[in-house]
Amino acid sequence: MATSLMPEQECGLAANDAEVRPQLLALNADGIPDELKDNPRWAPFKAPWNAGRKKFDKIPMSPSRPQIGLSTSQPDQWASFDEALASYEANSNALSGVGYLMT
């Protein structure tokens, strides 16, 4: 499972009970501890809104081919922080952030 270092706000309901989608916060790479950055357990992710669950789904993507998902159970698909960040920055229109992979 990818754990985002980009916190999300809780979603709620407006006065008329219409669904409100929270906004993802901008990535703050400087706020990530070096101890985490030093471990090659990173992947860019996309975060489509899941209206049924009322939250974002975080889907880890391949850093070298960001249109393809990656398996969190296959460490050979993971990347360094710098690789994941570079992929996110090059594909920020399709990706939502970078995440630390925990299994």
Phi, psi and omega per residue, in radians:
M1 nan 2.356 3.111
A2 -1.520 2.278 3.070
T3 -1.853 2.084 -3.093
S4 -1.343 2.505 2.987
L5 -1.733 0.303 3.048
M6 -1.974 1.705 -3.086
P7 -1.127 2.677 3.110
E8 -2.059 2.617 3.079
Q9 -1.392 2.702 3.044
E10 -1.198 2.490 3.079
C11 -1.594 2.681 -3.123
G12 -2.460 -2.988 3.120
L13 -1.989 2.437 3.075
A14 -1.278 3.019 -3.107
A15 -0.972 -0.586 -3.135
N16 -1.612 0.277 3.124
D17 1.129 0.260 3.045
A18 -1.264 2.504 -3.110
E19 -1.196 2.397 3.107
V20 -2.015 2.205 3.106
R21 -1.685 2.171 3.103
P22 -1.255 2.870 3.077
Q23 -1.799 2.447 3.031
L24 -1.227 2.488 3.077
L25 -1.360 2.671 3.124
A26 -1.159 2.550 3.102
L27 -1.156 2.298 3.067
N28 -2.072 1.481 -3.068
A29 -1.064 -0.543 -3.140
D30 -1.185 -0.354 -3.130
G31 -1.512 -0.014 3.141
I32 -1.605 2.207 -3.120
P33 -1.063 2.486 3.122
D34 -1.039 -0.544 3.137
E35 -1.058 -0.589 3.064
L36 -1.380 -0.747 -3.129
K37 -1.047 -0.530 -3.082
D38 -1.274 -0.285 3.137
N39 -1.592 2.258 -3.134
P40 -1.403 1.146 -3.109
R41 -2.230 0.740 -3.006
W42 -2.039 2.704 3.016
A43 -2.715 2.549 2.947
P44 -1.235 2.747 3.097
F45 -2.421 2.745 2.943
K46 -1.896 2.691 -3.042
A47 -2.342 1.336 3.081
P48 -1.241 2.564 3.121
W49 -1.307 2.301 3.090
N50 -1.884 1.752 -3.055
A51 -1.121 -0.610 -3.139
G52 -1.140 -0.655 3.140
R53 -1.619 -0.199 -3.133
K54 1.025 0.776 3.087
K55 -2.815 2.946 3.090
F56 -1.417 2.462 2.942
D57 -1.611 2.286 3.118
K58 -1.766 2.011 -3.079
I59 -2.002 1.946 3.132
P60 -1.187 2.428 -3.090
M61 -2.122 2.758 3.121
S62 -1.203 2.262 3.116
P63 -1.132 -0.589 -3.115
S64 -1.457 -0.406 3.124
R65 -2.437 1.364 -2.959
P66 -1.151 -0.073 3.064
Q67 -1.498 -0.098 -3.092
I68 -2.022 2.348 3.099
G69 -1.226 2.875 3.106
L70 -2.252 2.728 -3.130
S71 -1.572 2.217 3.109
T72 -1.268 -0.207 3.136
S73 -1.657 0.094 3.130
Q74 -2.120 1.614 -3.075
P75 -0.997 -0.408 3.119
D76 -1.193 -0.218 3.101
Q77 -1.626 -0.197 -3.121
W78 -1.285 2.937 -3.085
A79 -2.381 2.951 2.986
S80 -1.277 2.867 3.088
F81 -1.019 -0.782 -3.105
D82 -1.092 -0.677 3.105
E83 -1.163 -0.775 3.130
A84 -1.117 -0.742 3.133
L85 -1.126 -0.756 3.122
A86 -1.079 -0.719 3.113
S87 -1.113 -0.775 3.100
Y88 -1.052 -0.817 -3.106
E89 -1.130 -0.617 3.140
A90 -1.348 -0.315 -3.070
N91 -2.304 0.645 -3.043
S92 -1.131 -0.288 3.082
N93 -1.319 -0.369 -3.120
A94 -1.959 -0.320 -3.086
L95 -1.955 2.753 -3.062
S96 -1.916 -0.314 -3.104
G97 2.966 -2.875 3.058
V98 -2.160 2.582 -3.118
G99 -2.342 2.641 3.084
Y100 -1.592 2.198 -3.046
L101 -1.537 2.206 3.138
M102 -2.175 2.354 3.107
T103 -2.212 nan nan
